[in-house]
Amino acid sequence: MDRKRALEIHQSLDLIAVSYKGNPVYLQQVDPMTNKARVLPLDNLHREFDVEISNLQERA
Protein backbone atom coordinates (compact mmCIF):
# COMPACT_ATOMS: atom_id res chain seq x y z
CA MET A 1 0.00 0.00 0.00
CA ASP A 2 1.22 3.52 -0.59
CA ARG A 3 1.26 6.35 1.95
CA LYS A 4 -1.53 8.32 0.25
CA ARG A 5 -3.94 5.38 0.31
CA ALA A 6 -3.09 4.55 3.93
CA LEU A 7 -3.95 8.12 4.92
CA GLU A 8 -7.22 7.97 2.95
CA ILE A 9 -8.22 4.74 4.68
CA HIS A 10 -7.27 6.07 8.10
CA GLN A 11 -9.32 9.27 7.59
CA SER A 12 -12.30 7.51 6.02
CA LEU A 13 -15.57 7.16 7.88
CA ASP A 14 -16.10 3.86 6.06
CA LEU A 15 -14.72 0.57 7.33
CA ILE A 16 -12.12 -0.47 4.75
CA ALA A 17 -10.52 -3.88 5.13
CA VAL A 18 -6.73 -3.83 5.54
CA SER A 19 -4.39 -6.69 6.26
CA TYR A 20 -0.82 -7.17 7.44
CA LYS A 21 0.81 -10.51 6.62
CA GLY A 22 -2.62 -11.85 5.75
CA ASN A 23 -4.19 -10.87 9.06
CA PRO A 24 -6.90 -8.20 9.29
CA VAL A 25 -5.82 -5.04 11.10
CA TYR A 26 -7.23 -1.65 12.05
CA LEU A 27 -5.17 1.43 11.14
CA GLN A 28 -4.95 3.36 14.39
CA GLN A 29 -2.43 5.94 13.19
CA VAL A 30 -0.50 6.72 9.99
CA ASP A 31 2.77 8.65 10.08
CA PRO A 32 3.60 9.91 6.57
CA MET A 33 7.00 11.19 7.73
CA THR A 34 8.27 7.73 8.71
CA ASN A 35 6.08 5.72 6.29
CA LYS A 36 4.83 3.67 9.22
CA ALA A 37 1.40 2.87 10.57
CA ARG A 38 0.31 1.82 14.05
CA VAL A 39 -2.03 -1.13 13.67
CA LEU A 40 -4.27 -3.22 15.88
CA PRO A 41 -4.83 -6.84 14.88
CA LEU A 42 -8.58 -7.44 14.85
CA ASP A 43 -8.11 -10.75 16.64
CA ASN A 44 -6.11 -9.12 19.49
CA LEU A 45 -6.96 -5.45 20.04
CA HIS A 46 -4.56 -5.24 23.00
CA ARG A 47 -1.52 -5.87 20.81
CA GLU A 48 -0.72 -2.73 18.82
CA PHE A 49 2.48 -2.32 16.85
CA ASP A 50 4.08 -0.28 14.06
CA VAL A 51 4.55 -1.57 10.52
CA GLU A 52 5.89 -0.21 7.25
CA ILE A 53 2.98 1.15 5.20
CA SER A 54 4.29 -0.72 2.16
CA ASN A 55 3.63 -4.01 4.02
CA LEU A 56 -0.11 -3.30 4.33
CA GLN A 57 -2.63 -4.55 1.82
CA GLU A 58 -6.14 -3.36 1.11
CA ARG A 59 -8.47 -6.34 1.09
CA ALA A 60 -11.20 -6.64 -1.49
N, C-alpha and C positions, 0 to 999 in steps of 0.2 A: 504494500500500500504506500502511496506517497503522502507527504506531509499535508498537502492541501486537502486531500480526501479525508484524512484522519481528523483534521480540524472541522470539516463539514459534518462528519458523523458525530463528533463530540458535541457540537453546537446544535445539532438537530433535535427537534422535539419528538421526532419519530424514533422508534426502536429499530435500529439497523444492526443486523447480525454481523459480528466480527469474531474472528478466531485467531488464536495464537497456537502454533504447533498442533492444529486440528481441534483444539479445545475452545469452546465459546467463552468469550470474555466481554466485560463491560469496560469501555474507555472512561476512566475516571478523570484523567487529565492528559493533555497533549502539550508538550513543550517543543515548539517549532525551532527554538534555538539549539537544542541538543539532539533533535530528531528522535526523541524518546517519548513514550506514552506510559502512564501509570495505568495498569489494568487490574481488574478483579476477575478471577475465574468464576464463572457462574455456578460452578459446583462447590466452591469454597470461598465465600465472600469475605472471609477473615484473612485471606492470604493475598495481599496486594503486592505487586512488584512492577519494576520498570522494564520495558522492552524497547528494542529498536522499532521505529514505526515501519520500516521496510519489512519486518518479520510478521506484520499483521496482515490478515486477509479478510476482505469483505465476503461474507457468505451469501450465496444466492437463495 
